[in-house]
Amino acid sequence: MWATLGGFLRTLRIALPKVGVGWMFALLTIDFNRIAIVELGIAAIIVTTLLSLHYFLSPFQVIIGRFADTHPLFGYRRTPYLVAASVLSSLLFLGLPGVVHGIAEGSMAALSLSIVLFVLFGLCMATVGDCYHALVAEVTTDRTRSGVIAVVWITMILSTILASVVMNKVRPVYTPEAMQQLYNLTPLIVIGCTLAGVWGVEKRMGPQEMRDSARQARLAAPPGNPLAVAWQTLRRDAETRAFFLFVFISIFAIFLQDNILEVFGAEVFGMTVAETTRFQPTWGSGVLLGMVLMGVISVAGQFSKRSIVVVGCVGTAVGMLTLASASVFGLRELVLPGLFGMGLFTGIFNIGALSLMMEMTVPGATGLYMGLWGMSQVMAQGLASIGSGVLHTALVGGGLATPAVAYGAIFGIEAAGLVVAATLVLGVSTVRFRAARSGALSRADLTRAMETGSTA
């Protein structure tokens, strides 16, 4: 009993840094964008471009991941980089209210400064993302990993919801002073949660262990520029390339509708703002339920991560096709069930995919590979954000299709992408991936790896 309780509390501790991340993104996507566009009248394209910058800084994950693998600090490979990036990113929020008001007044200096702040934020988030996921991969086992990931994601989603409640309490009515007061809470929340979450989690290495770790990291991946190493790995290794494409296609397919979902309800069914506001909570509750179910199931027994991912992909695709049918045939009553089902299987997909990402690493190069998968994920999100606008403008704005047909096509593209992603992941084996990198395999080892690949 005490061991179980101790394990649960340790898992909650590991999830705490995500509270800080959830708070920062909630401020940007719930508060900052609304105030900048509506209250201050800044052009939406400026605001959305600033908020999208972090997507395109994802290649830095590969660089920081490889650097952390080979350059431990004070005996730690992840903790110092994670803490430093969390501290800097939280301090950037102190300047955002002043900067956004300067942009509203037409100051080019404020606009230039805002670009610098958001670029720094993107670099910090790339560092946090890679080091945090590498840390989780290194301090969990294959059996406990899915449960830990479920708690981490649930914590992040709940922290985003809680952040919106805190925003309304601290700043019930917008004023520049109230906005600054709200943003001043960020360092306290982010730094506090990060330190409480990672302090003592990572095992400290002695001098000899640090030298051995750095040597192992150099042997685990080719020397040279991390981005060049990543490119060489993708170009030469079919297993890595297939998994990279799986991550990219699946994330792109899931997030393609994200920025136009509420617009779909308005343009196809004439729904009010109050009605379309229900979309995200409906989808989000499905995601939460899916992750909770996977967390409970993973504790009860071992399941193939690949099977979980395939179920998530196919189930989400069915949800997308339900929305496509609702759009094309005018079946309004299918919208909310379709959204909930899509969210439910996306939650299942999240747990399986992130667990599989952490298994698709090798000792000494965990940061490099997590950076590679993270880069694929974030690039897909960024292109999905842009792609949804391009498709909407071309199909609806350009008059090529009615809104009903256009959205049916968009949801159909997403469903097809998820089926392709499921097919790709079926051909990926963590056993073959790791065996190919062991450097000392016998013929029997290779045969065993091929035979067991279907169950990895």
MOFENJO-V714410 format. One record per residue. N is the residue number from 1. OMEGA is omega in radians with two decimals (none if undefined). D_CENTER is the distance of its C-alpha to the mean C-alpha in whole Angstrom. Layout:
N&OMEGA&D_CENTER ; N&OMEGA&D_CENTER
This chain:
1&-3.12&33 ; 2&3.11&33 ; 3&3.12&31 ; 4&3.13&28 ; 5&3.12&28 ; 6&3.11&28 ; 7&3.13&25 ; 8&3.13&23 ; 9&3.11&24 ; 10&3.10&22 ; 11&3.10&19 ; 12&3.10&19 ; 13&-3.12&19 ; 14&-3.11&17 ; 15&-3.03&14 ; 16&3.12&16 ; 17&3.13&14 ; 18&3.06&11 ; 19&3.11&14 ; 20&3.11&14 ; 21&3.11&11 ; 22&3.12&11 ; 23&-3.09&15 ; 24&-3.14&14 ; 25&3.06&12 ; 26&3.10&14 ; 27&-3.07&17 ; 28&-3.01&16 ; 29&3.12&15 ; 30&-3.02&17 ; 31&-3.03&20 ; 32&-3.10&20 ; 33&-3.13&20 ; 34&-3.11&22 ; 35&-3.10&25 ; 36&-3.05&25 ; 37&-3.02&25 ; 38&-3.06&28 ; 39&-3.07&29 ; 40&3.03&30 ; 41&3.10&30 ; 42&-3.12&28 ; 43&-3.07&27 ; 44&-3.10&24 ; 45&3.10&23 ; 46&-3.08&23 ; 47&-3.10&21 ; 48&3.08&18 ; 49&3.11&19 ; 50&-3.11&18 ; 51&-3.12&15 ; 52&-3.06&14 ; 53&-3.06&15 ; 54&3.11&12 ; 55&-2.99&10 ; 56&3.01&13 ; 57&-3.09&14 ; 58&3.10&11 ; 59&3.12&14 ; 60&3.10&15 ; 61&3.13&12 ; 62&-3.11&15 ; 63&-3.10&18 ; 64&3.12&17 ; 65&3.13&16 ; 66&-3.14&19 ; 67&3.14&21 ; 68&3.08&20 ; 69&-2.99&21 ; 70&-3.09&25 ; 71&3.07&25 ; 72&3.12&25 ; 73&3.09&26 ; 74&3.12&29 ; 75&-3.10&28 ; 76&3.12&24 ; 77&-3.03&22 ; 78&-2.97&18 ; 79&-3.10&20 ; 80&-3.13&21 ; 81&3.13&19 ; 82&-3.13&16 ; 83&-3.12&19 ; 84&-3.14&20 ; 85&3.12&17 ; 86&3.13&16 ; 87&-3.10&20 ; 88&-3.12&20 ; 89&-3.13&17 ; 90&-3.13&19 ; 91&3.12&22 ; 92&-3.08&21 ; 93&3.11&21 ; 94&-3.11&24 ; 95&-3.06&25 ; 96&3.14&23 ; 97&3.13&26 ; 98&-3.12&29 ; 99&-3.09&27 ; 100&3.07&26 ; 101&3.06&30 ; 102&3.09&31 ; 103&3.14&29 ; 104&3.12&31 ; 105&3.08&34 ; 106&-3.11&34 ; 107&3.07&33 ; 108&3.10&32 ; 109&3.12&32 ; 110&3.12&29 ; 111&3.11&27 ; 112&3.13&27 ; 113&-3.14&26 ; 114&3.11&23 ; 115&3.11&22 ; 116&-3.12&23 ; 117&-3.10&21 ; 118&3.02&18 ; 119&3.08&18 ; 120&3.10&18 ; 121&3.12&15 ; 122&3.10&13 ; 123&3.12&15 ; 124&-3.13&14 ; 125&3.06&11 ; 126&3.12&10 ; 127&3.14&13 ; 128&-3.10&11 ; 129&-3.11&8 ; 130&-3.07&11 ; 131&3.14&13 ; 132&-3.12&12 ; 133&3.06&10 ; 134&3.11&14 ; 135&3.12&16 ; 136&3.12&14 ; 137&-3.05&15 ; 138&-3.09&19 ; 139&3.09&20 ; 140&3.08&19 ; 141&3.11&21 ; 142&-3.09&20 ; 143&-3.06&22 ; 144&-2.95&20 ; 145&-3.10&17 ; 146&3.12&16 ; 147&3.12&17 ; 148&-3.14&16 ; 149&3.10&12 ; 150&3.13&13 ; 151&-3.13&15 ; 152&-3.10&12 ; 153&3.09&10 ; 154&3.11&13 ; 155&-3.12&14 ; 156&-3.14&11 ; 157&3.12&12 ; 158&3.13&15 ; 159&3.09&15 ; 160&3.10&14 ; 161&3.13&17 ; 162&3.12&19 ; 163&3.13&18 ; 164&3.09&20 ; 165&3.13&23 ; 166&3.12&23 ; 167&-3.12&23 ; 168&3.11&26 ; 169&-3.08&28 ; 170&-3.09&28 ; 171&-3.11&28 ; 172&3.12&30 ; 173&-3.10&31 ; 174&2.86&30 ; 175&3.11&32 ; 176&-3.13&31 ; 177&3.14&32 ; 178&3.11&30 ; 179&3.12&27 ; 180&3.12&28 ; 181&3.13&28 ; 182&-3.08&25 ; 183&3.10&23 ; 184&3.12&25 ; 185&-2.99&24 ; 186&-3.14&20 ; 187&-3.14&22 ; 188&-3.09&23 ; 189&-3.03&20 ; 190&-3.11&18 ; 191&3.14&20 ; 192&-3.12&22 ; 193&-3.13&19 ; 194&-3.14&18 ; 195&3.13&21 ; 196&-3.08&22 ; 197&-3.01&19 ; 198&-3.08&19 ; 199&3.09&23 ; 200&-3.13&25 ; 201&-3.12&22 ; 202&3.14&22 ; 203&-3.14&26 ; 204&-3.14&28 ; 205&3.02&29 ; 206&-3.11&33 ; 207&-3.13&34 ; 208&3.09&35 ; 209&3.11&32 ; 210&3.12&30 ; 211&3.11&32 ; 212&-3.14&32 ; 213&3.14&28 ; 214&3.13&28 ; 215&3.11&30 ; 216&3.13&28 ; 217&3.13&25 ; 218&3.12&28 ; 219&-3.05&29 ; 220&-3.13&26 ; 221&-3.13&25 ; 222&3.09&27 ; 223&3.08&28 ; 224&3.14&27 ; 225&-3.08&25 ; 226&3.14&21 ; 227&3.09&20 ; 228&3.09&24 ; 229&3.14&23 ; 230&3.14&20 ; 231&3.11&22 ; 232&3.14&24 ; 233&3.13&22 ; 234&-3.06&21 ; 235&-3.02&24 ; 236&-2.99&26 ; 237&-3.10&24 ; 238&-3.11&24 ; 239&3.11&22 ; 240&-3.12&19 ; 241&3.14&20 ; 242&-3.12&19 ; 243&3.07&16 ; 244&3.13&15 ; 245&3.08&16 ; 246&-3.14&15 ; 247&-3.09&11 ; 248&-3.06&12 ; 249&-3.10&14 ; 250&-3.14&12 ; 251&3.09&9 ; 252&-3.11&12 ; 253&-3.11&14 ; 254&-3.00&12 ; 255&-3.10&11 ; 256&-3.10&14 ; 257&-2.92&16 ; 258&-3.05&14 ; 259&-3.07&16 ; 260&-3.07&19 ; 261&3.14&19 ; 262&3.10&21 ; 263&3.07&23 ; 264&3.14&24 ; 265&-3.12&26 ; 266&-3.02&28 ; 267&-3.10&29 ; 268&-3.03&30 ; 269&3.14&31 ; 270&-3.12&32 ; 271&3.10&30 ; 272&3.10&30 ; 273&-3.14&27 ; 274&-3.13&28 ; 275&-3.13&27 ; 276&3.07&24 ; 277&3.13&23 ; 278&-3.05&23 ; 279&-3.07&20 ; 280&3.07&17 ; 281&3.11&18 ; 282&3.10&20 ; 283&-3.11&16 ; 284&3.12&15 ; 285&3.06&18 ; 286&3.11&17 ; 287&3.14&14 ; 288&-3.14&15 ; 289&3.13&18 ; 290&-3.14&16 ; 291&3.09&14 ; 292&3.13&18 ; 293&-3.14&20 ; 294&3.09&18 ; 295&3.13&18 ; 296&-3.11&22 ; 297&-3.11&22 ; 298&3.08&21 ; 299&-3.09&23 ; 300&-3.13&26 ; 301&-3.13&26 ; 302&3.10&24 ; 303&3.12&23 ; 304&3.13&22 ; 305&-3.13&18 ; 306&3.12&19 ; 307&3.11&21 ; 308&-3.14&18 ; 309&-3.12&16 ; 310&3.09&19 ; 311&3.13&19 ; 312&3.14&16 ; 313&-3.09&16 ; 314&3.12&20 ; 315&3.10&20 ; 316&3.10&17 ; 317&3.08&19 ; 318&3.07&22 ; 319&3.10&21 ; 320&3.13&20 ; 321&3.05&24 ; 322&3.10&25 ; 323&3.10&24 ; 324&3.11&25 ; 325&3.11&28 ; 326&-3.11&28 ; 327&-3.04&28 ; 328&-3.05&31 ; 329&3.09&33 ; 330&-3.10&33 ; 331&-3.07&32 ; 332&-3.08&30 ; 333&3.12&31 ; 334&-3.00&28 ; 335&-3.10&25 ; 336&3.04&24 ; 337&3.11&25 ; 338&3.12&23 ; 339&-3.13&20 ; 340&3.12&20 ; 341&3.10&20 ; 342&3.12&17 ; 343&-3.13&15 ; 344&-3.10&17 ; 345&3.01&16 ; 346&3.07&12 ; 347&3.08&12 ; 348&3.11&14 ; 349&-3.11&12 ; 350&-3.10&9 ; 351&-3.12&11 ; 352&-3.07&13 ; 353&-3.12&11 ; 354&3.06&9 ; 355&-3.14&13 ; 356&3.08&14 ; 357&-3.11&12 ; 358&3.08&13 ; 359&3.12&17 ; 360&3.05&17 ; 361&3.07&18 ; 362&3.11&21 ; 363&-3.13&23 ; 364&3.13&23 ; 365&3.14&20 ; 366&-3.12&17 ; 367&3.14&16 ; 368&-3.08&17 ; 369&3.07&15 ; 370&3.05&12 ; 371&3.13&12 ; 372&3.12&13 ; 373&3.12&10 ; 374&3.11&8 ; 375&3.11&10 ; 376&-3.11&10 ; 377&-3.06&7 ; 378&3.06&7 ; 379&3.12&11 ; 380&3.11&10 ; 381&3.14&9 ; 382&-3.14&11 ; 383&3.07&14 ; 384&3.12&13 ; 385&3.12&14 ; 386&-3.07&17 ; 387&3.13&18 ; 388&3.11&18 ; 389&3.13&21 ; 390&3.14&23 ; 391&3.14&23 ; 392&-3.13&24 ; 393&-3.10&26 ; 394&-3.04&28 ; 395&-3.08&29 ; 396&-3.12&29 ; 397&-3.14&30 ; 398&3.09&32 ; 399&-3.14&34 ; 400&-3.13&33 ; 401&3.03&32 ; 402&3.11&33 ; 403&-3.12&30 ; 404&-3.13&30 ; 405&-3.11&30 ; 406&3.14&27 ; 407&3.04&25 ; 408&3.12&26 ; 409&-3.13&25 ; 410&3.10&22 ; 411&3.10&21 ; 412&3.08&23 ; 413&3.13&21 ; 414&3.14&18 ; 415&3.13&20 ; 416&3.12&21 ; 417&3.14&18 ; 418&3.07&17 ; 419&3.08&20 ; 420&3.14&20 ; 421&3.12&17 ; 422&3.12&19 ; 423&3.14&22 ; 424&-3.06&20 ; 425&3.08&18 ; 426&3.14&22 ; 427&-3.11&23 ; 428&3.12&21 ; 429&3.08&22 ; 430&3.12&21 ; 431&3.11&25 ; 432&-3.13&26 ; 433&-3.11&23 ; 434&-3.12&24 ; 435&-3.11&28 ; 436&-3.09&28 ; 437&-3.12&27 ; 438&3.08&29 ; 439&-3.10&32 ; 440&-3.08&35 ; 441&3.04&35 ; 442&3.09&38 ; 443&3.13&39 ; 444&3.12&38 ; 445&-3.11&35 ; 446&3.11&34 ; 447&3.13&35 ; 448&3.13&34 ; 449&3.13&30 ; 450&-3.12&31 ; 451&-3.08&32 ; 452&-3.10&30 ; 453&-3.08&27 ; 454&-3.13&27 ; 455&-3.06&26 ; 456&none&23
